[in-house]
Amino acid sequence: MAQNYDVVILGGGTGGYVAAIRSAQLGLKTAIVEKGKLGGTCLHKGCIPSKALLRSAEVFATAKHKAADFGVITGDVSLDFTQVQKRKQSVVDGLHAGVQGLMKKGKIDVYDGIGRILGPSIFSPNPGTISVELANGEENEMLIPNNVIVATGSRPRTLPGLTIDGEFVMSSDEALEMKELPKSMIIVGGGVIGIEWASMLNDFGVEVTVIEYADRILPTEDKDVSKEMQKLLQKKGVNFAVNAKVLADTLETSKDGVTIQAEMNGEKKSFSAEKMLVSVGRQANVENIGIENTDIEIEKGFIKVKDTFQTKESHIYAIGDVIGGLQLAHVASHEGIKAVEHIHGGKPEPIAYENVSRCVYSSPEAASVGITEDQAKERGFEVKTGKFSFKAIGKALVYGESDGFVKIIADKKTNDILGVHMIGPHVTDMISEAGLAMVLDATPWEVADTIHPHPSLSEVIGEAALAVDGKAIHN
């Protein structure tokens, strides 16, 4: 029997389930169709499990290399990777149970299966009826929504000819499930995910080589941050090859591992390791969900939407990784909230994507909001910058991690902050202050006039703000 809903959401990832909760809060009858587990990629194959592994790697590296500096004598330190994976799964399972509880609390119906959008039918003159192929094999369910939100997310992309076999050549999905660590790893791609894995594996004692096509790692970040990240990871033992085009057809696998060539400055160089991790971005899950039964437009592999997140079919919305842009969990959540509020008749403000904080959870961490110095100059701004090192921050010295800095970029004419870029200890926890400053159109002097507690890592933000006008105290 067909079920009627105000909103049906395809995909129960971070964007989908948050949209469902907001929909239920607004009194809309809501359902989610999810073919895997609630929480999606972020909870089960991305943000959470990878950060759990990064934390274990950080603890291991601290105990092995730094504990003695704090007067803590640990003796021989060893790694139980089985326990590392067990802890990771425990964190994931706990959060998964929490999401399930939220669905029950909101009286949100969850359908376990694959949902497909049907064209006009006896149920509706417009595309949007959802056929659910239930995972338990029972007869398909028919859902008749007034509105649909597509939140089907994304999956790891690979390079043409570089086939993921799960044994020698892996994406992050397979790497997260490794039962034991390899002795060495080639990472193809020096973006955010590649650098997080490079940092993590290096801290676990794996020999790591990163091959990046661009002329620097973290190519979307400010050049100063990219340069500092490479310098600090090289100091820890990570190898880098930039300006390197991987030649997929040269890939060879054997019982000893993988070998591949890359073209660098017109010459071919060979790289070998036990395993290879391909980290070259993500592609949208737009297949097999019935888009061909609608007028929805696909542009460069992503669903095209308005700033209200409506597709060409005004009653069908799309959010999250499936629409491209900033493929971040916190972005998907806010897009979902905005879409639901528009469905409910509201007029939510469009998201200012340049005010969204971006984080790299490596060791050291990096975080940014706004535009880079080069982007500011390209847009015609006359800029002034302030940069302050963690080496002059007491709490950083107490913490035992004083590498890195905070850099603030401002418009010389208006004094508005254009971008804030950080690398160093716990900067992913501190970037929200900069994000708020961007939302409120703050100036460096206003940030500097905010009294930061002493001793705290956040003092570096106040000092960097003072440095914009040459007034840093501890410089």
C-alpha positions, 0 to 999 in steps of 0.5 A, a space after each residue: 500500500 502506498 504511504 503519503 509523506 510531506 517529505 521523503 529523503 533519499 539518503 540517510 547520511 549527515 545531510 539526509 538525517 539532519 534534514 529529516 530531524 528539522 523536517 520533523 521539528 517543523 511538523 512535516 511527516 517525514 521518511 528516509 530511504 537508506 540502502 546502507 546504515 543511517 549516518 552514511 559515509 561520514 559516520 561509517 566510512 569517512 569523518 568519524 572512523 578516520 578521526 578515530 584512527 588519527 587519534 590512535 595514531 596520535 596517542 601512539 606517536 606521543 607515547 613512542 616519541 614524546 612521552 619522555 619529554 614530559 617525564 613519562 617513561 613508558 618503556 617499549 611501546 607497541 601497537 595493537 592494531 586490532 584494538 585500534 580498529 575495535 575502538 574505532 568501531 565502538 565509536 562508530 557504533 555508539 554514534 550510529 545508535 544515537 542517530 537511530 534514537 533520533 529517528 525514533 524520537 522524531 517519529 521519522 520512518 526509515 526504509 531500509 532499501 534503495 529508493 528510486 524516483 518514478 515519473 508521473 503516475 497514478 499517484 502524482 502528475 509530477 515525478 517524485 513518487 518513490 519506489 523502495 526496493 526493500 533490502 529484506 526482499 519484500 515487495 517494493 514500497 511506494 512512497 508518495 511525497 509532496 517533496 523529495 530531497 536527494 541526499 545520496 552523497 558520494 563515493 571515492 573517485 579513482 583515476 582511469 586505468 587505476 582499478 581499486 582491487 581492495 588488496 593492493 590498490 585501495 580507496 579510503 573505504 578499504 583502507 579503513 577496514 585494514 586488519 593490519 598495517 602495511 610496512 609502506 604505502 603510496 598515496 596518490 593525491 595530496 589533498 585533504 584526505 591524502 594528507 590525513 592518511 599520510 599523517 596517520 600512517 606515518 604516526 603508526 610507523 608506516 613508510 609513506 610516499 605522497 604523489 601529487 599532480 599539482 605543484 604543492 600538497 593541499 593545493 586549495 589551501 593558502 600557499 603558506 599553509 601548504 608549504 608548512 604542512 609539507 615541511 613538517 610532515 617531511 620532518 616526520 619522515 613522509 616523502 613527497 613527489 609533487 608536479 607528478 602525473 601518475 601513469 596508471 598503465 604502468 601499475 604492477 602488482 605482485 606478492 611483494 606489493 605495487 609499483 607505479 611510475 609517475 612523470 615528473 619534469 618530463 622524466 619517469 620515476 618509479 615508486 614501490 610500496 606494499 600498498 597503494 591508497 588512491 585519494 583523488 576526490 569523490 564522485 556523486 552518487 547520481 546513478 540508479 535513483 531515477 533521475 532519468 525519470 525527471 527533468 533534473 539536470 546533471 552538470 559535471 557529474 553533480 545535480 544542478 540546484 538553485 540557492 534554495 536547493 531546488 532542482 529543475 523539478 521544483 518539488 525535488 531538492 538536492 543537498 550535500 556531496 551529490 550537488 558538489 561544491 564543498 563536500 563537507 559533512 557540516 555543509 550537507 547538514 546546513 544545506 539540508 536544514 535550509 532546504 527543509 525550511 524552504 519546503 516549509 514556506 520559509 525564506 532562509 538566507 543562502 549559504 555563504 560558502 566562503 564563510 564555511 570552515 575547512 579542516 585537515 585533521 592531520 598532525 599538525 592540523 590545518 584549518 581555514 575560512 575565507 579566501 587565500 592571499 593569492 585569491 584575494 589578490 586575483 580578485 583585486 583586493 589590496 591586502 594586508 596580512 598578519 602572521 603569528 607563530 605558535 612558538 611564542 604561545 605559552 600553552 603551545 609550549 606547555 602542550 609540547 606542540 609549537 610548530 605552525 602559525 595563524 595567518 589573517 588576511 584583510 582588505 587594506 581599504 575596508 579592514 574587513 577580514 578576507 580569510 584566516 588560515 591556521 596550521 598547528 595544535 588543535 586549530 580545527 577546534 579554534 577555526 570557529 572563532 574565525 568563522 564567526 568573525 567572517 559571518 559578523 564582518 569583523 575587522 582584525 582590531 575587533 578580533 584583537 580587542 577580544 580578550 583571549 584567555 591566558 594561557 590558551 592556544 587561542 591567544 595566537 588568533 589575537 596576536 595574529 590579528 594584532 600583527 595585521 597592523 604591526 602591533 603583535 605583542 609577543 613578536 
